């Protein structure tokens, strides 16, 4: 079952990276990049984390959001 994740990394990537991250939303909050969206399963999550690692980005946090929280995040 797809699950909504929010992943924060140090530094700022612009929205053009969304395609490289499989169409996930890529935004910033000033000093961090927030990558968020639905991931199909745990292997998809691990694949995304591997891409972050391969870019040499510093991982700040990974949050799995409940469906209600995910809707609230998507509206912001």
Secondary structure as a PSIPRED ss2 file (coil, helix, strand):
# PSIPRED VFORMAT (PSIPRED V4.0)

   1 X C   1.000  0.000  0.000
   2 X C   1.000  0.000  0.000
   3 X E   0.000  0.000  1.000
   4 X E   0.000  0.000  1.000
   5 X E   0.000  0.000  1.000
   6 X E   0.000  0.000  1.000
   7 X E   0.000  0.000  1.000
   8 X E   0.000  0.000  1.000
   9 X E   0.000  0.000  1.000
  10 X E   0.000  0.000  1.000
  11 X C   1.000  0.000  0.000
  12 X C   1.000  0.000  0.000
  13 X C   1.000  0.000  0.000
  14 X C   1.000  0.000  0.000
  15 X H   0.000  1.000  0.000
  16 X H   0.000  1.000  0.000
  17 X H   0.000  1.000  0.000
  18 X H   0.000  1.000  0.000
  19 X C   1.000  0.000  0.000
  20 X C   1.000  0.000  0.000
  21 X C   1.000  0.000  0.000
  22 X C   1.000  0.000  0.000
  23 X C   1.000  0.000  0.000
  24 X C   1.000  0.000  0.000
  25 X E   0.000  0.000  1.000
  26 X E   0.000  0.000  1.000
  27 X E   0.000  0.000  1.000
  28 X E   0.000  0.000  1.000
  29 X C   1.000  0.000  0.000
  30 X C   1.000  0.000  0.000
  31 X C   1.000  0.000  0.000
  32 X E   0.000  0.000  1.000
  33 X E   0.000  0.000  1.000
  34 X E   0.000  0.000  1.000
  35 X E   0.000  0.000  1.000
  36 X E   0.000  0.000  1.000
  37 X E   0.000  0.000  1.000
  38 X E   0.000  0.000  1.000
  39 X E   0.000  0.000  1.000
  40 X C   1.000  0.000  0.000
  41 X C   1.000  0.000  0.000
  42 X H   0.000  1.000  0.000
  43 X H   0.000  1.000  0.000
  44 X H   0.000  1.000  0.000
  45 X H   0.000  1.000  0.000
  46 X H   0.000  1.000  0.000
  47 X H   0.000  1.000  0.000
  48 X H   0.000  1.000  0.000
  49 X H   0.000  1.000  0.000
  50 X H   0.000  1.000  0.000
  51 X H   0.000  1.000  0.000
  52 X H   0.000  1.000  0.000
  53 X H   0.000  1.000  0.000
  54 X H   0.000  1.000  0.000
  55 X C   1.000  0.000  0.000
  56 X C   1.000  0.000  0.000
  57 X C   1.000  0.000  0.000
  58 X C   1.000  0.000  0.000
  59 X E   0.000  0.000  1.000
  60 X E   0.000  0.000  1.000
  61 X E   0.000  0.000  1.000
  62 X E   0.000  0.000  1.000
  63 X E   0.000  0.000  1.000
  64 X E   0.000  0.000  1.000
  65 X E   0.000  0.000  1.000
  66 X C   1.000  0.000  0.000
  67 X H   0.000  1.000  0.000
  68 X H   0.000  1.000  0.000
  69 X H   0.000  1.000  0.000
  70 X H   0.000  1.000  0.000
  71 X H   0.000  1.000  0.000
  72 X H   0.000  1.000  0.000
  73 X H   0.000  1.000  0.000
  74 X H   0.000  1.000  0.000
  75 X H   0.000  1.000  0.000
  76 X C   1.000  0.000  0.000
